[in-house]
Amino acid sequence: MREYLLGNVAIARGILEAGAGLAAGYPGTPSSEIIDTLSGIASRYDIHVEWSVNEKAALEVAIGGSWAGTRSVATMKHVGLNVAADPFMTLAYLGVDAGLVIVSADDPYCHSSQNEQDTRRYAQFASVPCLDPADPQEAKDMTIYAFELSERFGVPVLLRPTTRVSHARSDVETGEIPEGRRRGRGFRKDPARRVSLPVNARRLHRELIDKQKDMEREIESAPWNRLALKGDVGVISSGIGGLYAEEALANLGADLSLLRIGTYPVPSRQIEEIVKHTSKVMVIEEMEPVVEEQVEIVARRCNPELQILGKKSGDVPRAGELDLLTVRNAIARMLGMSAIVPKDLPGTEIVPPRPPSLCPGCGHRAAYYAMRKAFGKDAIYTNDIGCYTIGISMGTVDTCLCMGASITIGSGIRFGGDERPICCCIGDSTFLHAGMTGLLNAAYNKSRMTIAILDNSTTAMTGHQPHPGTGKTATGEESVRISLEGIAKALGAGHVECIDPYSLEESINAFARARDFAGLSVVISRAPCRILLRRKGERFRRYRVTDECVGCRQCLEFDCPAIEFDEKASINQLCTGCGVCAQICPKGAIEVVK
């Protein structure tokens, strides 16, 4: 049967068709829809589905499921694999029982990420296979194959969809979803294989090394590695780059040799064939020159005179994502043909840039406004990963490194000798993911600063997934609701206060008290996400500007998309009625629409 599926939904379908019984993940674009999809049908297919508190926890839950004999999957985005790297690297030694697949979705061009990290490097690092789908169909099929490959060699297998694969839609040929129990037969004690004492790790590392040649032979014959030998000029491509290469060759009418690669380790025999057959090749792959480096190694042995074009030569960009136009022009230049501009190639129209902005009425904007009024422009604002980072235009985002780093970087700035006021901003989900240890560290080491936890009651940036502070699980069941105030106090904060950011004067005063506290203070700004409230059916009041407006522009400091200015202020239809602008206006010229 054929279904029109999003790439991530196709991966979820593959998980079901493979008979997996456990799926754990942490929200992160572009991977989030996998768990979102499975959570809605978990009870129907007898599969445990959870949003874990972070990626390390998700992978360790999946490892436990695998060791209990249940096919398991952990999902995350590429930077999430950094958080899970500790168990991931040792897991390659200890191995799996039932198949274990790690979906690490890469984000070329940083659409919603802080870097362009290439998951294939982690596969090389850990000596485990990695599958690189080019479209939703391959994503689904590779997911099923990944479980089989994992069990065949007793190792975890990485699946690496990129943003354009995860969020593409296409027809997908689906198979049967097996009926019956998906749980395993239980955990078998085997300390020699499951306990990573040095005496065991040394032996298990040798075993992992011994598996490498067999794994390479196995995946070399996978259907996603395809070679067509034609002219003595060739293209070697991987992942979605293979789709672009095929279409580019058709557009150019070029009869070149083409090798498409979808697995790692790379198929050395097929690379050797195209290297021997050609005098010049171009390697098309997104991000790092992983395949290109392997082609160079093979060429040194089989055809030292081969001219290799790619990222190292500057013919293919190393940063950003590929697209049809980029690939088409790169191949054209290799052939001595002219490049073309976007308007000459259908489907490559340029979308006008749109600067990011917090939503109208967002509680984070109100909190930032109050924070800036209390702390001033000269204060240091260390920030974190989440939709609140978009508030950079408010002048309250001075740093942003990775999940949870706002607090520890703030501590480092303080102990580095800077005596200015410091306010660290972190979201509720991010705080529970990676911020609690930072708060504990700050309290233990007597850091004098303020931590603002911006609580919008969801994981908003990635699609409004629940977390332990919401009292709901991934499948919508009621669960324990963690108190952020209680955690902050238990971890050692000396002053903890909760505010409604829409009450502007009270919020400014609360931030001032926190600023003046002679120790570690925490302000929790609690305002549910406006999108979440709208989905629940809440109706918002709207505001308008009266004739009393004198054009002083003070309302523009609030940086709200609903406020426009042309000699005088006006409020457009985007208004969601937070009412902060009315509290800012010195003339009282903003009022509720009756």
C-alpha positions in Angstrom: 0.0 0.0 0.0 1.2 3.5 -0.8 0.8 6.4 1.7 1.8 10.0 1.4 4.0 10.5 4.4 6.3 13.0 6.1 9.9 11.6 6.4 9.7 11.4 10.2 6.3 9.7 10.0 7.8 7.2 7.5 10.6 6.5 10.1 7.9 5.9 12.7 6.2 3.6 10.3 9.4 1.7 9.9 9.8 1.4 13.7 6.3 -0.2 13.8 6.9 -2.5 10.9 10.1 -3.7 12.5 8.2 -4.8 15.6 9.9 -2.4 18.0 8.4 -2.3 21.5 10.2 0.7 23.0 10.8 4.2 21.7 12.4 7.0 23.8 13.6 10.5 22.7 14.0 14.1 23.5 12.3 16.8 21.3 14.7 18.3 18.8 14.0 19.6 15.3 14.2 17.9 12.8 13.5 14.7 14.7 10.5 15.5 16.9 7.7 14.1 14.8 8.9 10.5 15.2 8.0 10.3 18.9 5.0 12.6 18.3 3.7 10.1 15.8 4.3 7.0 17.9 2.9 8.5 21.1 -0.6 8.8 19.5 -0.7 5.1 18.7 1.4 3.6 21.4 -1.4 1.7 23.2 -2.8 0.4 19.9 0.5 -1.3 19.0 1.7 -2.2 22.5 4.8 0.0 22.4 6.3 2.0 25.2 6.8 5.6 24.0 8.3 8.3 26.2 9.8 11.8 26.0 12.8 11.4 28.2 14.3 14.3 30.2 17.3 14.4 27.9 19.0 12.4 25.1 21.4 10.5 27.4 18.4 9.3 29.4 16.5 8.3 26.2 19.4 6.2 24.9 20.0 4.5 28.2 16.2 3.6 28.4 16.5 2.2 24.9 19.6 0.2 25.9 17.8 -1.3 28.8 14.9 -2.3 26.5 17.3 -3.9 24.0 19.1 -5.8 26.8 15.6 -7.1 27.9 15.1 -8.5 24.4 12.8 -5.8 23.0 13.7 -4.0 19.8 14.2 -0.4 20.9 14.9 3.0 19.3 16.2 6.3 20.7 15.5 9.6 18.7 17.2 12.9 18.9 18.7 15.7 16.8 22.4 15.8 15.9 23.5 17.9 18.9 21.5 15.6 21.1 23.9 12.8 20.3 26.6 14.9 22.1 24.5 14.6 25.2 24.1 10.8 24.7 27.8 10.3 23.6 28.9 8.9 26.9 26.6 5.8 26.8 26.8 5.7 23.0 30.5 5.2 22.8 30.7 2.4 25.4 27.5 0.7 24.1 29.5 -0.1 20.9 31.7 -2.3 23.1 29.0 -3.8 25.3 26.7 -4.5 22.4 23.0 -5.0 22.1 20.6 -8.0 22.4 17.4 -7.1 20.5 18.0 -4.5 17.7 18.8 -1.0 18.8 18.5 2.0 16.4 19.6 5.5 17.2 17.9 8.1 15.0 20.1 11.2 15.0 18.7 13.8 12.6 21.2 16.2 11.2 20.4 19.9 10.4 22.5 21.3 7.5 22.3 25.0 7.2 21.3 25.3 10.9 17.6 25.7 10.3 17.0 25.3 14.0 20.3 24.4 15.5 23.5 25.9 16.8 25.8 24.0 14.6 26.0 21.8 11.4 27.5 18.7 13.1 27.8 15.5 11.0 26.5 12.4 12.7 28.5 10.2 10.3 31.6 11.2 12.3 30.1 9.7 15.4 29.6 6.4 13.4 33.3 6.4 12.5 34.2 7.4 16.1 32.2 4.5 17.6 32.9 2.0 14.8 29.2 1.3 14.2 27.1 1.4 11.0 25.3 4.5 9.8 22.5 4.6 7.3 21.9 7.8 5.3 18.5 8.0 3.6 17.8 10.3 0.7 14.0 10.4 0.8 11.1 9.2 3.1 10.9 5.8 1.3 14.5 5.1 2.0 14.1 6.4 5.6 11.3 3.9 6.3 13.1 0.9 4.6 16.5 1.8 6.2 14.8 1.8 9.7 13.6 -1.8 9.3 17.0 -2.8 7.9 18.8 -1.0 10.8 17.1 -3.3 13.4 18.1 -6.4 11.4 21.7 -5.2 11.0 21.9 -4.3 14.7 20.9 -7.8 15.7 23.1 -9.5 13.1 26.3 -7.9 14.5 25.2 -7.1 18.1 25.9 -3.3 17.7 23.7 -0.2 17.7 23.0 1.3 14.3 22.7 5.0 13.5 20.0 6.3 11.2 20.9 9.8 9.9 18.0 11.6 8.2 18.7 15.3 7.4 16.2 18.1 7.7 15.1 17.9 4.0 14.5 14.1 4.5 12.8 14.4 7.9 10.4 17.1 6.7 9.9 16.1 3.1 6.6 14.4 2.0 6.4 11.7 -0.6 4.6 8.5 -1.5 5.9 5.7 0.6 5.3 2.0 0.0 4.3 0.6 3.4 4.3 -3.0 4.6 2.5 -4.9 7.3 2.7 -4.0 10.9 3.2 -7.3 12.9 0.5 -8.2 15.5 1.2 -9.5 18.9 3.5 -8.8 21.8 6.5 -6.6 21.2 8.2 -7.1 24.5 11.2 -9.3 25.0 11.9 -12.3 27.1 13.6 -10.3 29.8 17.2 -9.4 30.9 19.8 -12.1 31.0 22.7 -11.6 33.4 26.0 -11.6 31.6 28.6 -9.4 33.6 31.4 -10.3 31.2 29.5 -8.5 28.4 27.4 -6.0 30.2 29.8 -4.6 32.8 32.4 -2.2 31.3 35.3 -3.0 33.7 38.6 -2.5 32.0 39.3 -6.2 31.8 36.0 -6.6 29.9 36.3 -3.5 27.8 39.7 -4.4 26.4 38.4 -7.8 25.1 35.1 -6.3 23.8 37.0 -3.6 21.9 39.0 -6.2 20.1 35.7 -8.0 19.2 34.3 -4.7 17.9 37.3 -4.3 15.7 37.0 -7.8 14.4 33.4 -7.1 13.3 34.4 -4.2 11.0 35.2 -6.2 7.8 32.1 -8.3 8.1 29.9 -5.3 8.7 31.4 -3.6 5.6 30.8 -6.6 3.4 27.2 -6.9 4.7 26.2 -3.4 4.0 28.1 -3.0 0.8 25.4 -5.1 -0.9 22.6 -3.0 0.6 20.2 -1.7 -2.1 21.0 1.9 -1.2 24.5 1.6 -2.7 24.1 1.8 -6.5 26.8 2.0 -9.2 26.3 2.8 -12.9 29.5 2.9 -14.9 29.4 5.0 -18.1 31.9 7.8 -19.1 35.3 8.4 -17.6 34.0 11.3 -15.6 32.0 10.4 -12.6 30.0 11.5 -9.6 30.0 9.9 -6.2 27.2 11.0 -3.9 25.6 10.2 -0.6 22.3 10.7 1.1 20.1 13.4 -0.3 23.0 14.5 -2.4 22.4 11.5 -4.5 18.9 12.7 -5.4 20.2 16.1 -6.4 23.0 14.5 -8.4 20.6 12.3 -10.4 18.3 15.2 -11.2 21.3 17.5 -12.1 22.7 14.9 -14.5 19.3 14.6 -16.2 19.0 18.4 -16.4 22.5 18.7 -17.9 22.0 15.7 -20.2 25.4 14.4 -19.0 26.2 10.7 -19.4 28.5 10.3 -16.3 29.3 7.4 -14.1 27.4 7.6 -10.9 27.8 5.9 -7.5 25.1 6.6 -4.9 26.0 5.7 -1.3 23.6 5.2 1.5 25.6 3.3 4.1 28.6 3.7 6.3 31.2 2.2 6.4 31.2 3.1 2.7 31.2 0.4 0.0 34.9 0.2 -0.7 34.6 -2.3 -3.6 32.1 -0.1 -5.5 34.3 3.0 -4.8 37.3 1.0 -6.2 35.3 0.2 -9.4 34.4 3.8 -10.2 37.9 5.1 -9.2 39.5 2.7 -11.6 37.0 3.5 -14.4 37.3 7.3 -14.3 39.9 10.0 -14.6 37.9 12.6 -12.7 35.2 12.4 -10.0 33.2 14.8 -8.0 32.0 13.8 -4.5 28.6 15.2 -3.6 27.7 15.0 0.1 26.3 17.4 2.7 28.5 18.8 5.5 31.8 16.9 6.2 33.9 15.2 3.5 33.4 11.8 5.0 33.0 10.0 1.7 35.6 12.2 0.0 38.2 11.1 2.5 37.5 7.4 1.8 37.6 8.0 -2.0 41.1 9.6 -1.5 42.3 6.5 0.4 41.0 4.1 -2.3 42.4 6.3 -5.1 45.9 6.4 -3.6 46.0 2.6 -4.0 44.0 2.1 -7.2 44.3 5.3 -9.3 46.8 7.8 -7.9 46.2 10.1 -11.0 42.5 10.4 -10.3 41.4 14.0 -10.0 39.0 14.3 -7.0 36.8 17.4 -6.8 34.6 18.1 -3.7 34.7 20.0 -0.5 38.5 20.0 -0.1 38.9 21.4 -3.6 36.3 24.1 -3.0 34.0 22.8 -5.8 31.3 21.7 -3.3 30.4 23.9 -0.3 31.4 22.4 3.1 29.0 24.7 5.0 25.2 24.8 4.6 22.9 22.4 2.9 23.0 21.3 -0.7 20.2 21.9 -3.2 19.6 21.0 -6.8 21.0 24.3 -8.1 24.2 24.0 -6.1 24.8 20.5 -7.3 23.8 21.2 -10.9 26.2 24.1 -11.1 29.1 22.2 -9.4 28.8 19.4 -11.9 28.4 21.9 -14.8 31.6 23.6 -13.8 33.4 20.3 -13.7 32.2 19.6 -17.3 33.2 23.1 -18.5 29.5 24.1 -18.9 28.0 27.4 -17.7 26.3 27.8 -14.4 22.8 29.1 -14.2 21.0 31.5 -11.8 18.1 30.5 -9.7 15.4 32.0 -11.9 16.4 29.8 -14.8 15.8 26.5 -13.0 12.2 25.6 -12.0 11.5 25.0 -8.4 14.5 27.0 -7.1 12.7 30.3 -6.4 14.3 32.3 -3.6 12.1 32.9 -0.6 12.5 36.4 1.0 14.3 36.3 4.3 12.2 36.7 7.4 13.9 37.6 10.7 12.9 35.5 13.7 10.6 37.0 16.3 8.9 35.9 19.4 5.2 35.4 18.9 2.8 38.3 19.7 1.9 38.2 23.4 4.7 35.7 24.3 5.3 35.7 28.0 9.1 35.6 27.3 9.0 39.0 25.7 7.2 40.4 28.8 9.8 38.8 31.1 12.6 40.1 29.0 11.2 43.6 29.1 10.8 43.5 32.9 14.3 41.9 33.2 15.9 44.6 31.2 14.2 47.4 33.1 15.5 45.9 36.4 19.0 44.9 35.4 19.7 47.6 32.8 21.5 47.5 29.5 25.0 47.0 31.0 24.1 43.8 32.7 25.2 40.4 31.3 22.5 38.1 30.0 23.6 34.5 29.4 21.0 32.6 27.4 20.1 29.1 26.4 18.6 26.9 23.7 14.9 27.4 23.0 12.4 29.8 21.4 13.3 32.4 24.0 16.7 32.7 22.2 14.8 34.6 19.5 14.4 37.4 22.0 17.9 38.6 21.1 16.4 41.8 19.7 15.3 42.6 23.2 18.9 43.1 24.3 18.8 40.2 26.8 20.7 37.5 24.9 24.5 37.9 25.1 25.5 34.3 24.9 24.0 31.0 23.7 26.1 27.9 23.5 24.2 24.7 24.2 21.5 23.2 26.4 22.0 24.2 30.0 25.1 26.3 29.4 23.5 29.7 30.4 23.9 29.0 34.1 27.4 27.6 34.1 28.7 30.2 31.6 27.2 32.9 33.9 29.0 31.3 36.9 32.3 31.4 34.9 31.8 35.0 33.9 31.3 35.9 37.6 34.3 33.9 38.8 36.3 35.3 35.9 36.1 38.6 37.6 33.2 40.5 36.1 31.2 42.3 38.8 28.3 43.5 36.6 24.8 42.1 37.3 24.4 38.7 35.7 21.0 37.2 34.7 20.9 33.7 33.2 17.9 32.8 31.1 16.7 29.2 30.6 13.4 27.6 29.6 11.5 25.1 31.7 12.1 22.1 29.5 15.8 23.1 29.0 16.2 23.5 32.7 14.9 20.0 33.3 17.1 18.7 30.5 20.4 20.1 31.4 20.1 23.1 33.7 19.6 21.5 37.1 23.3 20.5 37.4 24.3 24.1 36.5 22.1 25.5 39.2 23.5 23.0 41.7 27.0 23.9 40.6 26.3 27.6 41.0 24.8 27.2 44.5 27.6 24.9 45.7 30.3 27.2 44.5 28.5 30.3 45.9 27.9 32.1 42.6 26.2 35.5 43.0 23.8 36.0 40.1 20.2 35.5 39.0 18.7 32.6 37.1 15.5 33.3 35.2 13.5 30.2 34.4 11.1 31.1 31.6 8.3 28.6 32.1 5.8 28.4 29.2 4.5 25.0 30.3 5.7 23.1 27.2 8.7 22.4 25.0 7.5 25.0 22.5 10.4 25.4 20.0 10.1 21.7 18.9 6.4 21.4 18.6 4.8 21.6 22.1 5.9 18.3 23.6 5.3 17.7 27.3 8.0 17.4 30.0 8.1 16.6 33.7 6.9 20.1 34.6 3.6 19.7 32.7 2.3 16.6 34.5 1.7 14.8 31.2 3.6 11.9 29.5 4.2 11.6 25.8 1.0 9.5 25.5 -1.1 12.1 27.4 -1.3 10.2 30.6 -1.4 12.0 34.0 2.0 11.9 35.8 3.9 13.6 38.5 4.2 17.3 38.0 7.6 18.6 39.0 7.8 21.9 40.9 10.4 24.2 39.5 10.3 26.2 42.7 10.9 23.1 44.8 13.8 22.0 42.6 15.4 25.5 42.7 15.2 25.6 46.5 16.4 22.0 46.9 19.4 22.6 44.7 20.5 25.5 46.9 19.1 28.8 45.5 18.9 31.3 48.3 16.0 33.4 46.9 13.2 31.9 44.7 10.3 33.9 43.4 7.6 33.2 40.9 6.0 35.9 38.7 3.3 36.5 36.2 5.3 38.4 33.5 2.2 40.2 32.2 2.0 42.0 35.5 4.7 44.4 34.5 5.4 46.5 37.6 5.4 43.4 39.9 7.7 41.6 37.5 10.2 44.5 37.4 10.2 44.6 41.2 10.7 40.9 41.5 13.7 41.0 39.1 15.1 44.0 41.1 14.9 41.9 44.4 16.6 39.0 42.7 19.3 41.4 41.3 20.0 42.8 44.8 20.1 39.4 46.6 23.6 38.7 48.0 23.8 35.2 46.6 22.1 32.9 44.0 18.6 34.0 43.2 16.0 32.4 40.9 13.0 34.1 39.2 10.4 31.8 37.6 8.4 33.6 34.9 5.3 31.5 34.4 3.0 32.2 31.4 1.7 29.3 29.2 2.6 29.5 25.5 0.0 31.5 23.6 -0.1 28.9 20.7 -0.8 26.2 23.3 -3.6 28.3 24.8 -5.1 28.9 21.3 -5.0 25.2 20.6 -7.0 24.6 23.8 -9.6 27.0 22.6 -8.9 30.1 24.7 -10.0 33.3 23.1 -7.8 36.4 23.5 -8.9 40.0 24.0 -7.4 42.6 21.6 -6.0 46.1 22.2 -6.1 49.2 20.1 -4.4 52.6 20.1 -6.5 55.7 20.8 -6.2 59.3 19.6 -4.2 60.0 22.8 -1.1 58.5 21.2 1.6 61.2 20.8 4.1 59.1 18.8 6.7 58.8 21.6 7.6 55.3 20.4 8.1 53.8 23.9 5.8 50.9 23.0 8.2 50.0 20.2 10.8 49.0 22.9 8.5 46.0 23.5 9.4 44.7 20.0 6.0 43.1 19.5 5.0 42.2 15.9 1.5 43.4 16.6 2.7 47.0 17.1 3.2 49.1 14.0 4.3 52.7 13.7 3.7 55.4 11.1 3.9 58.8 12.9 1.7 57.2 15.5 1.4 53.6 16.9 -1.2 51.2 15.8 -2.0 47.5 16.7 -2.7 45.0 14.0 -4.7 41.8 14.0 -1.7 39.7 15.3 -2.5 41.0 18.9 -3.2 38.3 21.4 -4.1 40.6 24.3 -1.2 40.3 26.7 -1.7 43.9 27.7 1.9 44.8 28.4 2.0 47.5 25.8 -0.9 49.3 27.6 1.2 49.2 30.8 4.2 50.6 29.0 2.4 53.5 27.3 3.0 56.7 29.3 -0.1 58.4 27.9 -2.5 55.6 28.6 -3.3 55.6 24.8 -3.7 51.8 24.5 -6.9 50.2 25.6 -8.9 46.9 25.3 -11.2 46.7 22.3 -14.7 46.6 23.7 
